[in-house]
Amino acid sequence: MTPKRFGLALGSGAARGWAHIGLLRELLSAGIQPHVVCGTSIGALVGAAYVNDSLDALEDWVKHLTRRDIVRYMDIVRGAGRLSECHAGPDHAQPNGRRPSRHSADAPPETSGTAGV
């Protein structure tokens, strides 16, 4: 019988994306190795680290991130002396180079959004 092959698609969203590290570790510990790995946003970063045999280094880096580090990676635009817009990435760009606001200044951004990874 021919061994089954499978591809692994890793998604976006920082919290979910970091969980991909654990998923890959569990698959490998069970002797299951994906033949193709792809991803979007943070999933692409984790997938690239996996295929480059750099998952340990990425995991170590992630474990040492501080809240300040995370905020520094966000694409935040300030206006009128207060936080006015938070953007999720270049796919929301308008012809003038600005991106539409996705979040109100009064409400925190949804946890499923990622910023400038």
Secondary structure, 3 states (H helix, E strand, C coil): CCCCCCEEEECCCHHHHHHHHHHHHHHHHCCCCCCEEEECCHHHHHHHHHHCCCHHHHHHHHHCCCHHHHHHCCEEEEECCEEEEEECCHHHCCCCCCCCCCCCCCCCCCCCCCCCC
